[in-house]
Amino acid sequence: MMQQNEVARTAVERPLNGKVAVVTGAGQGIGLGIAEALFAQGASVMLADIDGELVRAAAAGLAASKSDSDSDDRRQALAMVTDVASQAAVASLFDHVMSQLGRVDIVVNNAGMISKTPTIDLTEAQFQRVLDVNLKGVLFGCQEAARRMGGHGGSIINIASVAAHASAPETAAYSVSKSAVLALTRVMAVEWGARNIRVNSVSPTGVDTAMGAALRARDPEGFSRRARRVPLQRAAQVADIANAVLFFASDAAGFVTGQDLLVDGGLMLQNPGFVV
Ligand SMILES: NC(=O)c1ccc[n+]([C@@H]2O[C@H](COP(=O)([O-])OP(=O)(O)OC[C@H]3O[C@@H](n4cnc5c(N)ncnc54)[C@H](O)[C@@H]3O)[C@@H](O)[C@H]2O)c1
């Protein structure tokens, strides 16, 4: 029975309690939404981003969202400045995760960039940078994670795009990088299954983030035309993408690996040339 002066404990049972997650590109947009969702489910989260100011503010915001009255709540939200295109920087990120949080269970390789350019004008430097961030960044994140997941296994989720599934003009570097992420995800799923490391990807359609806003500014009509064609009749929200990531991160997806989940409201089901 509770004594009169005993402090009331309000520990909340969250499904990811005790787990440690790493999210890249977590300073804003989809990555921040994913970090918030994993934290809300009980995981400690290391937020990594190339933009130090953004990622420090994001981690501080998460940490501040904890309730003071729950003394059993040991979740941490930490920030580290990382350029995922640098193998050494990604290795340091994961060393830091191990030293600060002791383990790694969930890794979301979300950091990404787009460069919309007519393919005929695409420079080698533009092509290289997009591949370095969107493809090599994912490879490095997966390798460093798998090296530290040891005997307990884990869940890796790579953020791809509808651009891996359909072609839009002026997106050569981006589409190539995201298509390759799907192939890379499948190969690692096959290689690491015996170590209970699951590797899956999520392919979002346009989301209204900084990246989405930049695309819309270039082609406002194209953006709204596409939104009207979505069978579920609305634009994607960051939470839609975060929920798909939560599924892959959870035990509910314990027998699912090497898969890509389109989160696009049904957009990719439609082929304008298809009539019955
Ligand atoms: N927004 C969309 O419409 C959309 C659609 C499909 C897929 N995606 C994918 O979702 C992911 C997140 O996109 P978003 O819309 O939130 O973008 P965003 O531009 O709003 O945020 C991306 C974050 O990644 C960080 N970042 C960029 N390069 C980095 C690097 N080299 N190392 C570490 N961090 C880096 C940025 O600083 C930024 O905080 C990307 O992989 C993107 O390709 C986005």
The ligand as an SDF file (V2000), in Angstrom:
LIG
                    3D

 44 48  0  0  0  0  0  0  0  0999 V2000
    9.5640   16.2290  -48.6430 N   0  0  0  0  0  0  0  0  0  0  0  0
    9.2580   15.4250  -49.6330 C   0  0  0  0  0  0  0  0  0  0  0  0
    8.4130   15.7430  -50.4700 O   0  0  0  0  0  0  0  0  0  0  0  0
    9.9230   14.0600  -49.7580 C   0  0  0  0  0  0  0  0  0  0  0  0
    9.3400   13.1120  -50.6070 C   0  0  0  0  0  0  0  0  0  0  0  0
    9.9370   11.8530  -50.7410 C   0  0  0  0  0  0  0  0  0  0  0  0
   11.0910   11.5670  -50.0200 C   0  0  0  0  0  0  0  0  0  0  0  0
   11.6310   12.5060  -49.2080 N   0  0  0  0  0  0  0  0  0  0  0  0
   12.8520   12.1390  -48.4800 C   0  0  0  0  0  0  0  0  0  0  0  0
   12.6450   12.2810  -47.1000 O   0  0  0  0  0  0  0  0  0  0  0  0
   13.8790   12.6400  -46.4680 C   0  0  0  0  0  0  0  0  0  0  0  0
   13.6640   13.8940  -45.6270 C   0  0  0  0  0  0  0  0  0  0  0  0
   13.2060   14.9260  -46.4740 O   0  0  0  0  0  0  0  0  0  0  0  0
   12.5950   16.2950  -45.9180 P   0  0  0  0  0  0  0  0  0  0  0  0
   11.4950   16.6480  -46.8340 O   0  0  0  0  0  0  0  0  0  0  0  0
   12.3360   16.2360  -44.4510 O   0  0  0  0  0  0  0  0  0  0  0  0
   13.8150   17.2630  -46.2420 O   0  0  0  0  0  0  0  0  0  0  0  0
   14.2970   18.6180  -45.5420 P   0  0  0  0  0  0  0  0  0  0  0  0
   15.1520   19.2890  -46.5370 O   0  0  0  0  0  0  0  0  0  0  0  0
   13.1320   19.3460  -44.9590 O   0  0  0  0  0  0  0  0  0  0  0  0
   15.1860   18.0740  -44.3170 O   0  0  0  0  0  0  0  0  0  0  0  0
   16.3350   17.3060  -44.5910 C   0  0  0  0  0  0  0  0  0  0  0  0
   17.2990   17.4040  -43.4230 C   0  0  0  0  0  0  0  0  0  0  0  0
   18.4590   16.6360  -43.7830 O   0  0  0  0  0  0  0  0  0  0  0  0
   19.6020   17.4130  -43.4520 C   0  0  0  0  0  0  0  0  0  0  0  0
   20.7180   17.0350  -44.3270 N   0  0  0  0  0  0  0  0  0  0  0  0
   20.8950   17.3420  -45.6450 C   0  0  0  0  0  0  0  0  0  0  0  0
   22.0670   16.8660  -46.0750 N   0  0  0  0  0  0  0  0  0  0  0  0
   22.6390   16.2280  -45.0190 C   0  0  0  0  0  0  0  0  0  0  0  0
   23.8730   15.5440  -44.8320 C   0  0  0  0  0  0  0  0  0  0  0  0
   24.7650   15.4360  -45.8230 N   0  0  0  0  0  0  0  0  0  0  0  0
   24.1210   15.0050  -43.6100 N   0  0  0  0  0  0  0  0  0  0  0  0
   23.2430   15.1250  -42.6000 C   0  0  0  0  0  0  0  0  0  0  0  0
   22.0780   15.7850  -42.7060 N   0  0  0  0  0  0  0  0  0  0  0  0
   21.7820   16.3370  -43.9060 C   0  0  0  0  0  0  0  0  0  0  0  0
   19.1960   18.8630  -43.6710 C   0  0  0  0  0  0  0  0  0  0  0  0
   20.0250   19.7580  -42.9430 O   0  0  0  0  0  0  0  0  0  0  0  0
   17.7570   18.8450  -43.1620 C   0  0  0  0  0  0  0  0  0  0  0  0
   17.6640   19.1590  -41.7940 O   0  0  0  0  0  0  0  0  0  0  0  0
   14.8990   12.8020  -47.5870 C   0  0  0  0  0  0  0  0  0  0  0  0
   15.6570   11.6280  -47.7250 O   0  0  0  0  0  0  0  0  0  0  0  0
   14.0320   13.0270  -48.8140 C   0  0  0  0  0  0  0  0  0  0  0  0
   14.6790   12.6520  -50.0040 O   0  0  0  0  0  0  0  0  0  0  0  0
   11.0760   13.7400  -49.0610 C   0  0  0  0  0  0  0  0  0  0  0  0
  1  2  1  0
  2  3  2  0
  2  4  1  0
  4  5  1  0
  4 44  2  0
  5  6  2  0
  6  7  1  0
  7  8  2  0
  8  9  1  0
  8 44  1  0
  9 10  1  0
  9 42  1  0
 10 11  1  0
 11 12  1  0
 11 40  1  0
 12 13  1  0
 13 14  1  0
 14 15  2  0
 14 16  1  0
 14 17  1  0
 17 18  1  0
 18 19  2  0
 18 20  1  0
 18 21  1  0
 21 22  1  0
 22 23  1  0
 23 24  1  0
 23 38  1  0
 24 25  1  0
 25 26  1  0
 25 36  1  0
 26 27  1  0
 26 35  1  0
 27 28  2  0
 28 29  1  0
 29 30  1  0
 29 35  2  0
 30 31  1  0
 30 32  2  0
 32 33  1  0
 33 34  2  0
 34 35  1  0
 36 37  1  0
 36 38  1  0
 38 39  1  0
 40 41  1  0
 40 42  1  0
 42 43  1  0
M  CHG  2   8   1  16  -1
M  END
$$$$
